[in-house]
Amino acid sequence: MEITQATVQALLGDLVDANTGRTFNADKAISSIRIQGADVVVDVSLRYPARRTAPQVSERLQKVLAGLPDIGSAQVNVGWKVVSHTVQGGLKPLTGIRNIIAVASGKGGVGKSTTSVNLALALLDEGARVGLLDADIYGPSQPAMLGIQERPSSLDGKTMEPIMAHGLQTMSVGFLVSDDTPMVWRGPMVTQALQQLLTETRWQDLDYLIVDMPPGTGDIQLTLAQKVPVTGAVIVTTPQDIALLDARKGLKMFEKVGVPILGIIENMSTHVCTACGHEEHIFGSGGGARMCADYGVDLLGELPLDLRIREHTDAGAPTVAVDPQGKIADAYRTIARKVAVKVAERGEDHSAKFPKIVIKNG
C-alpha cells in the first residue's frame, strides 16, 4: 500500500487534540507532510504554547503513523505559534503585544494578584513570551511578589524598559515609588498613569501580557476596560457568597464593554490540613461552578488555600517559579493551558496585514 499525503492527513487529522477538544484538521494544525519512500515526516503547528505537552502529542501521532502498512520511519515535529486575536470594538492590539489578558476580581482579598503572577509564569513555562503589568495603581503588589527592588531604565529618555523577573517582562507603578508612598490620585490620574505604563513600556514581542487589574468595578476599572485592547478577561473569585456577588459584577463589567470572558478561576477552593490530611471547604464549595453555569462560561480551575503559595509570594519567588514540579504549579499550568486555548479560539486580528491608505489632493 502506497503511503500518500492524503492518507496521512486523514489518519492524523481526524484525531482529537486533548487540549482543545477539536480535531487537528479542524484546527488546521497539520502544517506539513513530507514522504520519502516509506518514511514520513509531519509538522504540527498548534495555536497555543505547549512546551510540556508537545512530546506527548508527538509520541501519540507517531504511534498512529507506525500502524500504517509498510511504513519505514515516522517523525512528528510539534511546535506552536501564538498570533494576535481580536479585541473590543474600536481598539487595535498594541505594538509588541499579541494578546492582552485581564485578570480581574470584583473585590480585593481573593488572591487575584497571586493568581496573575503564577498564571503568567505558567504560560512562560509552556513556552510563551509573557509580560506582566501591575495595573493596581493604589496597591501595587507585584514588585514584592516578584522580589524586584530595582527601578526601570530608559534607553531613549521617552520609554521604559520592562524589568525582567523569573523570565517575565514586568512593569508596575511600584517600581517607580517607594513602598510607603501612597498614591493619592483621583480616577483620571490613575487611568492616565496606567495607560502610560502600558504604552510607554518597550514590551518585546509578547505572546501574552497579563494585566493584574485593580479590584472593584467602579469608574476606573470600567474606563480601563474600555481603553485597553483586551483579547479576553479571567475572573478570580473564592467560593464565598460575598466574593461571588462581586465577581458577578466584574464579569458583567467586561461584558458591557465587549470583552469576552475566558473563564473563571476559583481560588482558595479547599484546604488540606498539613498535619492530618483532612480536607475542608473553608469558604464554601461549588460557588465558582454555579457562577459558570449561570453565565455560560468555563470554570478554568480550582486552586487550593495553601500556606506555601503565600510563603512563596512573600519571598518574591511565586510557586510556579520556585516549585515548578509541584502539584500546585501543575494546577496553574493546567489553568494557563486552558486560558491559552480559549484565546486561540478567538478570531484572529488581521489589521496589521492591511496597508495604510493615504489620500492626497492632486
C-alpha positions as CSV (number, residue, x, y, z in Angstrom):
1,M,0.0,0.0,0.0
2,E,1.4,3.3,-1.0
3,I,1.6,6.0,1.7
4,T,0.3,9.3,0.4
5,Q,-0.2,12.8,2.0
6,A,-3.9,12.3,1.8
7,T,-3.7,9.1,3.7
8,V,-1.6,10.7,6.5
9,Q,-3.8,13.8,6.6
10,A,-6.9,11.7,7.0
11,L,-5.3,9.5,9.6
12,L,-3.9,12.2,11.8
13,G,-6.3,15.0,11.1
14,D,-9.3,13.2,12.5
15,L,-7.6,12.7,15.8
16,V,-8.8,15.0,18.7
17,D,-6.4,17.3,20.4
18,A,-6.9,16.6,24.1
19,N,-6.2,20.3,25.0
20,T,-8.8,21.8,22.6
21,G,-11.3,19.0,22.2
22,R,-11.2,19.5,18.4
23,T,-9.6,17.5,15.6
24,F,-6.2,18.5,14.3
25,N,-7.9,19.1,10.9
26,A,-10.5,21.5,12.5
27,D,-7.6,23.5,14.0
28,K,-5.6,23.3,10.8
29,A,-2.7,22.1,12.9
30,I,-1.0,19.8,10.4
31,S,1.1,22.3,8.6
32,S,3.4,19.9,6.5
33,I,3.6,16.3,5.4
34,R,6.7,15.0,3.7
35,I,7.0,11.5,2.4
36,Q,10.2,9.9,1.1
37,G,9.6,6.3,0.1
38,A,8.3,4.6,3.2
39,D,9.5,7.4,5.6
40,V,7.1,10.1,6.8
41,V,7.8,13.4,8.5
42,V,4.9,15.5,9.8
43,D,5.0,19.1,11.1
44,V,2.3,20.1,13.6
45,S,1.7,23.7,14.5
46,L,-0.5,24.4,17.5
47,R,-2.1,27.7,18.2
48,Y,-1.2,27.7,21.9
49,P,2.1,27.2,23.7
50,A,2.6,23.6,24.6
51,R,6.2,23.0,25.6
52,R,5.3,20.4,28.2
53,T,2.6,18.6,26.2
54,A,4.3,18.7,22.8
55,P,6.3,15.5,23.4
56,Q,3.1,13.6,24.3
57,V,1.4,14.9,21.2
58,S,4.3,13.9,19.0
59,E,4.5,10.4,20.6
60,R,0.8,9.8,20.2
61,L,0.8,10.8,16.5
62,Q,3.9,8.7,15.8
63,K,2.3,5.6,17.3
64,V,-0.7,6.1,15.0
65,L,1.6,6.5,11.9
66,A,3.5,3.4,13.0
67,G,0.3,1.4,12.3
68,L,0.4,2.1,8.6
69,P,1.3,-0.9,6.5
70,D,4.8,-0.9,5.0
71,I,5.8,2.3,6.8
72,G,9.5,2.9,7.5
73,S,10.2,5.7,10.0
74,A,7.7,8.1,11.3
75,Q,8.7,11.5,12.7
76,V,6.3,14.1,14.1
77,N,7.6,17.6,14.9
78,V,5.3,19.6,17.2
79,G,5.6,23.4,17.5
80,W,3.3,26.3,18.1
81,K,2.6,29.9,17.0
82,V,0.6,32.4,19.0
83,V,-1.0,35.1,16.9
84,S,-2.9,38.3,17.6
85,H,-6.6,38.0,18.2
86,T,-9.5,40.4,18.0
87,V,-10.1,42.9,20.8
88,Q,-13.1,45.0,21.8
89,G,-14.6,47.3,19.1
90,G,-12.7,50.5,18.2
91,L,-9.3,49.3,19.5
92,K,-6.3,47.5,18.0
93,P,-3.7,45.3,19.6
94,L,-0.6,47.2,20.7
95,T,2.8,47.1,19.1
96,G,4.9,44.3,20.6
97,I,1.9,42.6,22.3
98,R,-0.1,40.0,20.5
99,N,-2.7,39.4,23.2
100,I,-3.7,41.2,26.5
101,I,-5.4,39.1,29.1
102,A,-7.0,41.0,32.0
103,V,-7.2,39.2,35.4
104,A,-9.9,40.8,37.5
105,S,-12.0,40.3,40.6
106,G,-15.0,42.2,41.9
107,K,-13.3,42.6,45.3
108,G,-9.9,42.5,46.9
109,G,-8.5,39.7,49.0
110,V,-9.4,36.8,46.7
111,G,-5.9,36.2,45.5
112,K,-6.1,37.9,42.2
113,S,-2.5,39.2,42.1
114,T,-1.1,35.8,43.3
115,T,-3.1,34.1,40.5
116,S,-2.0,36.7,38.0
117,V,1.8,36.2,38.6
118,N,1.5,32.4,38.7
119,L,-0.7,32.4,35.5
120,A,2.0,34.5,33.8
121,L,4.8,32.2,34.9
122,A,2.8,29.1,33.9
123,L,2.3,30.5,30.3
124,L,6.0,31.2,30.3
125,D,6.8,27.7,31.4
126,E,4.7,26.4,28.5
127,G,7.0,28.2,26.0
128,A,5.2,31.6,25.5
129,R,6.8,35.1,25.7
130,V,5.0,36.7,28.6
131,G,4.7,40.1,30.3
132,L,3.0,41.1,33.5
133,L,1.6,44.6,34.0
134,D,0.6,45.5,37.6
135,A,-2.4,47.7,37.0
136,D,-3.3,48.2,40.6
137,I,-2.0,51.8,41.0
138,Y,-3.2,52.3,44.5
139,G,-1.9,49.0,45.9
140,P,0.8,47.5,43.6
141,S,1.9,44.1,44.9
142,Q,3.8,42.6,42.0
143,P,7.2,44.1,42.9
144,A,7.1,42.3,46.3
145,M,5.7,39.1,44.8
146,L,8.5,39.0,42.2
147,G,11.2,40.2,44.5
148,I,12.0,43.3,42.5
149,Q,13.7,46.3,44.1
150,E,15.2,48.0,41.1
151,R,13.8,50.8,39.0
152,P,13.2,50.6,35.3
153,S,15.7,52.2,32.9
154,S,15.2,54.1,29.7
155,L,17.3,53.9,26.6
156,D,15.8,56.8,24.7
157,G,14.5,59.1,27.6
158,K,10.9,58.6,26.4
159,T,10.1,54.9,27.1
160,M,10.9,52.5,29.9
161,E,12.5,49.1,29.6
162,P,10.5,46.3,31.3
163,I,12.2,44.7,34.3
164,M,12.9,41.0,33.9
165,A,11.9,38.8,36.7
166,H,11.9,34.9,36.5
167,G,11.8,35.3,32.8
168,L,8.8,37.7,32.7
169,Q,8.8,41.2,31.3
170,T,7.2,43.2,34.1
171,M,6.1,46.8,34.8
172,S,4.4,48.3,37.9
173,V,4.0,51.8,39.4
174,G,5.5,50.1,42.4
175,F,8.9,50.2,40.6
176,L,8.7,54.0,40.4
177,V,7.8,54.9,44.0
178,S,8.9,53.8,47.5
179,D,7.0,51.1,49.4
180,D,5.5,53.7,51.9
181,T,4.4,56.3,49.3
182,P,0.6,56.4,49.0
183,M,-0.9,57.1,45.5
184,V,-3.3,59.9,46.5
185,W,-4.7,60.3,43.0
186,R,-8.2,60.8,41.6
187,G,-9.6,58.5,38.9
188,P,-8.4,60.3,35.8
189,M,-4.9,60.4,37.0
190,V,-4.9,56.7,37.8
191,T,-6.3,55.9,34.3
192,Q,-3.6,58.1,32.7
193,A,-0.9,56.5,34.7
194,L,-1.9,53.0,33.7
195,Q,-2.1,53.9,30.1
196,Q,1.4,55.3,30.3
197,L,2.7,52.2,32.0
198,L,1.1,50.2,29.2
199,T,2.0,52.2,26.2
200,E,5.4,53.7,27.3
201,T,6.9,50.4,28.2
202,R,9.0,48.8,25.4
203,W,7.4,45.4,25.5
204,Q,9.4,43.0,23.4
205,D,7.5,40.6,21.2
206,L,5.0,39.3,23.8
207,D,2.6,36.5,23.1
208,Y,0.6,37.4,26.2
209,L,0.6,40.4,28.5
210,I,-1.2,39.5,31.8
211,V,-2.8,42.6,33.3
212,D,-3.3,42.4,37.1
213,M,-6.4,44.6,37.3
214,P,-7.3,46.7,40.3
215,P,-10.1,45.2,42.4
216,G,-13.6,46.6,42.1
217,T,-16.0,47.6,39.3
218,G,-16.0,51.4,39.5
219,D,-15.3,54.1,37.1
220,I,-11.6,53.4,37.0
221,Q,-12.0,49.7,36.1
222,L,-14.6,50.5,33.5
223,T,-12.5,53.1,31.9
224,L,-9.5,50.8,31.7
225,A,-11.6,48.0,30.3
226,Q,-12.8,50.4,27.6
227,K,-9.4,51.9,26.7
228,V,-7.0,48.9,26.9
229,P,-7.3,46.5,23.9
230,V,-8.1,43.2,25.7
231,T,-8.3,39.8,24.0
232,G,-10.2,38.3,27.0
233,A,-10.7,38.5,30.7
234,V,-10.3,36.0,33.5
235,I,-12.3,36.4,36.7
236,V,-10.9,35.3,40.0
237,T,-13.2,34.5,42.9
238,T,-13.4,32.4,46.0
239,P,-16.4,30.1,46.7
240,Q,-17.7,32.5,49.3
241,D,-21.1,34.1,48.5
242,I,-19.9,37.6,49.2
243,A,-16.9,37.2,46.8
244,L,-19.2,35.7,44.1
245,L,-21.6,38.6,44.3
246,D,-18.7,41.0,43.4
247,A,-17.2,38.6,40.9
248,R,-20.5,38.6,39.0
249,K,-20.3,42.4,38.8
250,G,-16.8,42.2,37.4
251,L,-18.0,39.7,34.8
252,K,-20.9,42.0,33.8
253,M,-18.5,45.0,33.5
254,F,-16.4,43.2,30.9
255,E,-19.5,42.1,29.0
256,K,-20.7,45.7,29.0
257,V,-17.6,46.8,27.0
258,G,-17.4,43.8,24.7
259,V,-14.5,42.0,26.3
260,P,-15.1,38.2,26.2
261,I,-14.8,36.2,29.4
262,L,-12.2,33.4,29.0
263,G,-13.4,31.8,32.2
264,I,-13.5,31.8,36.0
265,I,-10.8,30.7,38.4
266,E,-12.0,29.6,41.9
267,N,-9.2,30.4,44.3
268,M,-8.9,29.1,47.9
269,S,-11.3,26.4,46.9
270,T,-10.3,23.9,49.5
271,H,-7.8,23.5,52.3
272,V,-5.9,20.3,53.2
273,C,-4.5,20.2,56.7
274,T,-0.8,19.5,56.6
275,A,-0.9,17.7,59.9
276,C,-3.7,15.3,59.4
277,G,-4.7,15.4,55.8
278,H,-8.3,16.5,56.5
279,E,-9.8,18.4,53.6
280,E,-12.2,21.3,54.3
281,H,-14.0,23.8,52.2
282,I,-13.4,26.8,54.4
283,F,-15.1,29.4,52.1
284,G,-17.9,27.1,50.9
285,S,-17.9,24.9,47.8
286,G,-19.2,24.9,44.3
287,G,-19.6,28.6,44.0
288,G,-17.4,29.1,41.0
289,A,-19.1,26.2,39.2
290,R,-22.6,27.7,39.9
291,M,-21.5,31.1,38.6
292,C,-20.1,29.5,35.4
293,A,-23.4,27.7,34.9
294,D,-25.4,30.9,35.4
295,Y,-23.3,32.9,32.8
296,G,-22.4,30.1,30.4
297,V,-18.6,30.4,30.9
298,D,-15.9,27.9,31.7
299,L,-14.5,27.0,35.1
300,L,-10.8,27.2,34.3
301,G,-9.7,25.5,37.6
302,E,-9.9,25.4,41.3
303,L,-6.9,26.4,43.4
304,P,-6.2,25.4,47.0
305,L,-5.8,27.5,50.0
306,D,-2.2,26.5,50.7
307,L,0.4,28.1,53.1
308,R,3.1,27.5,50.5
309,I,1.5,29.8,48.0
310,R,1.6,32.7,50.5
311,E,5.1,31.9,51.6
312,H,6.4,31.8,48.1
313,T,4.9,35.1,47.0
314,D,6.0,36.8,50.2
315,A,9.6,35.7,49.5
316,G,9.5,37.1,46.0
317,A,9.5,33.7,44.3
318,P,6.0,32.6,43.2
319,T,5.1,29.0,43.3
320,V,5.4,28.2,39.6
321,A,8.9,29.6,39.6
322,V,10.2,28.1,42.9
323,D,8.5,24.7,42.8
324,P,7.8,24.0,39.1
325,Q,7.4,20.3,39.6
326,G,4.9,20.5,42.4
327,K,1.2,19.8,42.3
328,I,0.2,23.5,42.8
329,A,2.4,24.6,39.9
330,D,0.8,21.9,37.8
331,A,-2.6,23.2,38.6
332,Y,-1.6,26.7,37.5
333,R,-0.2,25.2,34.3
334,T,-3.4,23.4,33.6
335,I,-5.3,26.6,34.0
336,A,-2.8,28.5,31.8
337,R,-3.2,25.9,29.1
338,K,-7.0,26.4,29.2
339,V,-6.6,30.1,29.0
340,A,-4.3,29.9,26.0
341,V,-6.7,27.6,24.2
342,K,-9.6,29.9,24.9
343,V,-7.5,32.8,23.4
344,A,-6.7,30.7,20.4
345,E,-10.4,30.2,19.8
346,R,-10.9,33.9,19.3
347,G,-11.0,35.3,15.8
348,E,-7.6,36.4,14.5
349,D,-6.7,40.1,14.2
350,H,-5.6,40.9,10.6
351,S,-5.4,44.7,10.9
352,A,-1.6,44.7,10.7
353,K,-1.7,43.0,7.3
354,F,-3.7,45.7,5.7
355,P,-1.8,48.6,4.1
356,K,-2.4,52.1,5.3
357,I,-4.2,54.1,2.6
358,V,-3.3,57.8,2.4
359,I,-5.4,60.0,0.1
360,K,-3.7,63.2,-1.1
361,N,-5.2,66.0,-3.0
362,G,-3.9,66.2,-6.5
